[in-house]
Amino acid sequence: MFSYYFMLGVRSLRRNPALTALMVLTLAIGVAASVSTLTILHVMSSNPIPQKSERLFVPKIDNGPLEGFNPQGENRSDPQSTYIDAANFLKSGQGERRTVLYGVSAPLEPERKDLPVMAVKGLALTRDFFPMMEVPFLHGQPWSEADERTGADVVVLSQALAEKLFGALDPVGKRIRLMDAQFQVVGVLKPWRPVPKFYKLIGGGSFGMEEEIILPFATALRHETSPEGSVSCRGRAEPGWQGFLDSECTWLQVFFETRTGAGRAGLQDYLDNYAAEQRKLGRLKRKQPNRLFDVMQWLEFRKVVANDSRLSAWLAFGFLLLCLVNTVGLLLAKFSVRASEVGIRRALGASRREIFRQFLTETAVIGLAGGVLGLVLAFGALALIGMQSKQLKVAAHMDWQMLGLTVLMSLGAAMLAGLLPTWRACQVTPAMQLKSQ
């Protein structure tokens, strides 16, 4: 009987085209508004590296001064690290891997005469970063340990920049002029853009574009490459690059990777012992608790999903509820004119249960039509949102989960809206309808 009722529902769409179109459009607009907002929220709050998010940790120690410090109040310290701490973390041998990174920007002088000098942005980091974050390579590989140890002039390029400079050729082994020096290309990355951009949430944007260049950390230090991003200096720093490195300025991001999630306890013990040793040297005077964040905790701590994004989602669902109320009224009007039909079917022996199933199936057909149209409108809304900025473009895309949710939401919303009109239709008294004919 379901297939029969389904065909009746399809035919009923043509029975009152204007009223049907209004119902489908109302439902589609509500679904599209809700799904487009929910899609962005879903992408923003997704796990960017689920296979190891519980094994990657960001350490946070408070190196702020005592001046103006209130232990009972809210004291926001920079979650980045100083060069002193980052260098010690790298030497510690803790975890299976460790890396330190910061954002860089440098002028690049292409050999091609048709290309002007361009400013490129990227990261300076240690080679453990690539296996830690499972960065995919198109050509070549990360630089060697010897290159990292000596701070050699080597660079890894993004695929987009490599094709811009060298076309479709494999550029590994070629040289580019960067920061007034000749850098050898050792690798080219495949398009790689984790969402959110968990490894560079500070000074880079949660949904920033992919890195154009990646340099060895030691190389960037040797060239005295200033950080491109957030720098927090609360104490006095001596002049010059070495004075900056020896200062309490925080500007570096550190990650540890443990073999298993259980390695967190040992890493926390190391961090506490390290902080205690540094206090003996006159540092870390606030004596605040030392913290470790895994990837999802780090996203929560940095408030990647802001409260206004959640509020937007709730408002969108409120709009969907308003659309459902309007759909209920339209369905009542649609089903009320079919009272005589219901009366005749009831007189011929159809039960209220069968009437209920028939009308609810017809409502599901309307929901299916609204879901298809809502899906089209949602894609259009996401495209418009993505045009607002490059960061929103990264987040404004729909995956298979959201595609399925759109159809289910439309069907569920339509059937929910159809419960009252369907119940009212089942209350028709056959005798009254037959007498009036």
Disulfide bonds with the S-S distance in Angstrom:
Cys233-Cys249 1.85
